[in-house]
């Protein structure tokens, strides 16, 4: 299969530190160009990462006919405008999460979804530990899956950081709360019916610094999570079934290119004493994500997650923000 030629919009750290190196390890991807609002910044990033072309504007990259797919890691409020621009230029787009700030904004992408492929960049859905965990759920190894429990936090109180800017989509729910939502949908393989949320907002930034939510998937199934931008760094994911519990200890920032472990526990002994580890092969979730998207571009596989999937993520987030104000359950 001929390698897909990629262009990257911006020198955001998620791109330069993780996604671009992941794409460069893929047998199906070639990162051909990177763009910034500054020629010097673009050139410096291109030189450091071994990228052939550097552009001093996003528009210039989108005008390059050799670019087939675009990775968009811009701040949240620029996801939809630049994804639309790329799609209208005939480029397929892998866009960072969350794909928008509102569901209506995300729905604008339906205009171009029939012409190019657009996917929200939840790399975790391609990691071997997530795929193996879902396989175990499907085969009944856990019994009936009753609950998905997630904790995810880091500490960042820098007023200059985009994650602390409310007007451009900052805050815990947008930045990392979207991951537990995806986890619930991924492992239950269904959609929630209603949500209720408790939100604590930073008095300076106006962003949600800690958000907890209970998400009802019906039939006794629920997702519950807490995410925070001002707590000790931590992440954990638990799948609680009627027979066993499955734990992923580094569910979101899995070590790149290293083996990972998942743990199955029948509860025979407390304090994880009866947990049994299963080691999974080394992988890079960003490479696997790039492989999948490249195969979609080349027609080797269908698009696994498109615009409608991304719009649904935003509908769930919006319902949580409605619940913050109403102090009650909100339908999705």
MARVOFI-756221 format. One line per 8 residues: for each residue x, y, z of C-alpha. Coordinates in Angstrom, 2 decimals. Layout:
MARVOFI-756221
X/Y/Z; ...
END
This chain:
MARVOFI-756221
0.00/0.00/0.00; 1.36/3.42/-0.96; 2.07/5.57/2.08; -0.47/8.28/2.87; 1.11/11.75/2.77; 0.34/13.70/5.94; 0.39/17.38/6.84; 0.23/18.62/10.43
-1.50/21.84/11.45; 0.50/23.48/14.25; 3.47/22.52/16.38; 1.34/21.60/19.40; 3.15/19.34/21.86; 0.71/16.45/21.48; 1.69/16.39/17.81; 5.43/16.90/18.06
5.95/14.62/21.07; 3.53/11.80/20.39; 1.43/11.76/17.23; 4.08/12.72/14.65; 6.66/10.23/15.98; 3.90/7.62/16.01; 2.99/8.33/12.39; 6.64/8.25/11.40
6.90/4.69/12.72; 3.94/3.57/10.62; 4.48/1.52/7.48; 1.49/3.28/5.90; 2.16/6.94/6.78; 4.64/9.63/5.78; 4.62/13.02/7.51; 5.45/15.32/4.62
4.69/18.80/5.97; 4.07/20.80/9.13; 2.55/24.27/9.42; 2.59/27.02/12.01; 1.56/30.67/12.08; 5.30/31.40/12.03; 7.77/30.34/9.33; 10.55/30.07/11.89
8.52/27.90/14.25; 7.45/25.60/11.43; 11.00/25.28/10.10; 12.40/24.52/13.55; 9.84/21.77/14.14; 10.39/20.33/10.67; 14.14/20.21/11.20; 13.86/18.61/14.63
11.41/15.94/13.45; 12.86/15.30/10.00; 9.81/16.59/8.11; 10.58/17.66/4.51; 8.28/20.70/4.21; 7.48/23.61/6.54; 4.78/26.22/5.99; 4.30/29.55/7.73
0.51/29.35/7.53; -2.14/26.67/7.77; -3.63/27.81/4.47; -0.36/27.20/2.63; -0.22/23.61/3.82; -3.83/23.02/2.79; -3.00/24.29/-0.70; -0.27/21.68/-1.13
-1.69/19.09/-3.58; 0.68/16.38/-2.32; -0.95/16.32/1.14; -3.65/13.68/1.39; -4.44/13.65/5.11; -4.21/16.32/7.79; -3.71/15.94/11.52; -5.35/18.82/13.42
-4.07/19.32/17.02; -5.03/23.00/17.25; -6.81/24.44/20.33; -10.36/23.16/20.74; -12.11/26.21/19.31; -10.15/25.83/16.06; -10.88/22.14/15.52; -14.01/22.56/13.44
-12.98/25.65/11.40; -9.66/24.14/10.30; -11.10/20.66/9.82; -13.74/22.18/7.54; -11.05/24.10/5.66; -8.95/20.96/5.23; -11.91/18.89/4.10; -12.99/21.53/1.60
-9.45/21.37/0.22; -9.93/17.64/-0.32; -7.88/16.44/2.66; -8.91/13.66/5.01; -8.70/14.78/8.63; -7.67/13.18/11.91; -8.74/15.80/14.46; -7.74/15.93/18.10
-10.35/15.52/20.79; -12.72/17.02/21.65; -13.66/17.60/18.04; -15.67/20.71/18.94; -16.99/22.79/21.82; -20.67/22.04/21.17; -22.60/19.29/19.43; -24.04/21.80/16.94
-20.54/22.92/16.03; -19.42/19.31/15.56; -22.48/18.68/13.38; -21.17/21.25/10.88; -18.68/18.60/9.82; -21.52/16.53/8.33; -21.41/18.93/5.38; -18.06/17.47/4.25
-18.17/13.99/5.78; -19.37/12.46/2.53; -16.43/13.83/0.57; -13.51/12.96/2.85; -12.90/10.84/5.94; -12.97/12.65/9.31; -12.12/10.90/12.58; -11.71/12.13/16.14
-8.27/11.18/17.49; -9.06/8.89/20.41; -5.91/6.80/20.08; -6.89/4.63/23.06; -9.46/2.83/20.92; -6.60/1.31/18.92; -4.35/0.26/21.81; -3.95/-3.48/22.33
-4.91/-3.24/26.01; -8.28/-1.67/25.15; -8.94/-4.13/22.36; -8.04/-7.13/24.54; -10.18/-5.82/27.41; -13.18/-5.44/25.11; -12.58/-8.94/23.74; -12.73/-10.31/27.29
-15.97/-8.40/27.92; -17.46/-9.77/24.71; -16.53/-13.37/25.52; -18.14/-13.15/28.95; -14.90/-13.51/30.92; -16.15/-10.84/33.34; -19.70/-12.14/33.41; -22.11/-9.30/32.71
-20.39/-5.90/32.63; -22.12/-3.75/35.24; -19.93/-0.69/35.65; -17.05/1.20/34.14; -15.13/3.28/36.69; -12.55/5.88/35.70; -10.27/8.32/37.50; -8.10/10.69/35.48
-6.28/13.77/36.78; -3.26/16.04/36.49; -2.24/19.36/38.05; -2.03/22.49/35.90; -2.90/25.94/37.26; -0.96/27.95/34.67; -3.22/30.85/33.54; -1.40/30.94/30.19
-2.16/27.31/29.37; -4.98/26.75/26.88; -6.47/24.08/29.15; -7.28/26.86/31.62; -8.96/29.18/29.12; -12.72/28.75/29.31; -13.55/30.72/26.16; -11.58/28.37/23.88
-12.70/25.06/25.35; -10.53/24.60/28.42; -11.41/22.59/31.49; -11.34/19.01/32.72; -14.43/17.68/30.96; -13.35/18.83/27.50; -9.70/17.89/27.95; -9.84/14.53/29.70
-13.48/13.84/30.61; -14.05/12.84/27.01; -11.87/9.75/27.62; -14.12/8.14/30.25; -17.10/8.89/28.02; -15.42/7.07/25.15; -14.52/4.23/27.54; -18.14/3.75/28.56
-19.32/3.68/24.96; -16.43/1.43/23.91; -16.82/-1.26/26.54; -20.61/-1.26/26.86; -20.86/-0.99/23.07; -23.93/1.17/23.57; -25.07/4.72/24.17; -26.06/6.40/27.45
-29.62/7.40/28.20; -29.04/10.09/30.82; -26.31/11.73/32.89; -25.87/13.63/36.13; -22.77/15.66/36.93; -21.15/17.55/39.80; -18.77/20.34/38.76; -16.28/22.44/40.70
-15.07/25.52/38.80; -11.85/27.44/39.26; -12.76/30.95/40.48; -10.01/32.53/38.36; -10.33/30.66/35.09; -14.02/29.74/35.06; -13.09/26.26/33.85; -14.29/23.06/35.47
-11.27/21.93/37.47; -12.97/18.83/38.89; -15.95/17.09/37.33; -17.63/13.89/38.47; -20.39/12.21/36.53; -22.70/9.22/36.64; -23.76/8.00/33.21; -26.70/5.63/32.84
-26.42/3.18/29.93; -29.64/1.41/30.89; -30.20/-2.21/31.94; -28.26/-1.66/35.16; -25.11/-0.50/33.37; -23.35/2.68/34.44; -20.18/4.66/33.94; -18.93/6.75/36.83
-15.86/8.95/36.68; -13.97/11.86/38.17; -11.59/14.01/36.15; -9.54/16.93/37.40; -7.03/19.45/36.09; -5.91/20.41/39.61; -5.26/17.13/41.39; -2.34/14.75/41.71
-1.53/13.04/38.38; -3.35/9.71/38.28; -5.28/7.48/35.91; -7.04/4.15/36.26; -9.86/2.27/34.53; -11.90/-0.56/36.04; -14.42/-2.82/34.35; -16.63/-4.44/36.99
-18.52/-7.54/35.95; -20.69/-10.07/37.76; -17.82/-12.61/37.81; -14.57/-10.67/37.50; -13.01/-7.24/37.56; -10.62/-6.03/34.86; -8.17/-3.23/35.56; -6.15/-1.13/33.13
-3.59/0.74/35.21; -2.35/3.18/32.56; -5.40/3.40/30.31; -4.80/6.71/28.54; -1.06/7.49/28.48; 0.19/3.96/27.98; 4.01/3.81/27.60; 4.85/4.19/23.93
6.48/1.18/22.34; 6.39/-0.85/25.53; 4.46/-3.87/26.77; 1.41/-3.25/28.93; -0.53/-5.33/31.43; -4.19/-5.77/32.18; -5.35/-7.45/35.40; -8.22/-9.89/35.93
-9.46/-10.43/39.47; -12.22/-12.77/40.64; -12.25/-11.14/44.08; -11.28/-14.31/45.91; -8.83/-12.25/47.98; -8.77/-8.59/48.88; -6.14/-5.96/48.04; -5.53/-7.30/44.51
-4.09/-10.51/45.96; -6.09/-12.63/43.52; -5.45/-10.40/40.49; -3.80/-12.15/37.54; -1.80/-10.09/35.03; -1.87/-10.59/31.28; 1.02/-9.00/29.38; 0.29/-7.55/25.96
2.83/-6.99/23.16; 4.68/-3.70/22.86; 2.91/-1.12/20.73; 2.47/2.60/20.12; -1.20/3.62/20.14; -0.47/6.62/17.92; 1.13/4.38/15.30; -1.84/2.01/15.43
-4.22/4.95/15.05; -2.24/6.21/12.05; -2.19/2.73/10.51; -5.96/2.47/10.77; -6.64/5.91/9.32; -4.21/5.33/6.44; -5.96/2.07/5.58; -9.27/3.94/5.59
-7.84/6.55/3.20; -6.59/3.77/0.90; -9.93/1.96/1.00; -8.52/-1.05/2.83; -11.01/-0.78/5.71; -14.14/1.22/6.59; -13.95/4.30/8.79; -14.42/2.95/12.34
-15.44/6.25/13.98; -16.82/9.12/11.93; -18.51/12.47/12.43; -21.69/11.03/13.95; -19.62/9.30/16.62; -17.87/12.60/17.42; -21.17/14.49/17.56; -22.48/11.93/20.06
-19.46/12.53/22.32; -20.28/16.23/22.32; -23.97/15.57/23.07; -22.96/13.63/26.18; -20.59/16.40/27.32; -23.31/19.01/26.77; -25.76/16.98/28.84; -23.24/17.01/31.71
-22.91/20.78/31.54; -26.72/21.07/31.55; -26.80/18.85/34.62; -24.29/21.15/36.34; -26.84/23.95/36.06; -30.04/21.99/36.62; -28.76/19.80/39.48; -30.66/16.84/38.05
-30.46/14.01/35.56; -30.32/15.21/31.97; -31.21/13.11/28.89; -28.56/12.61/26.21
END
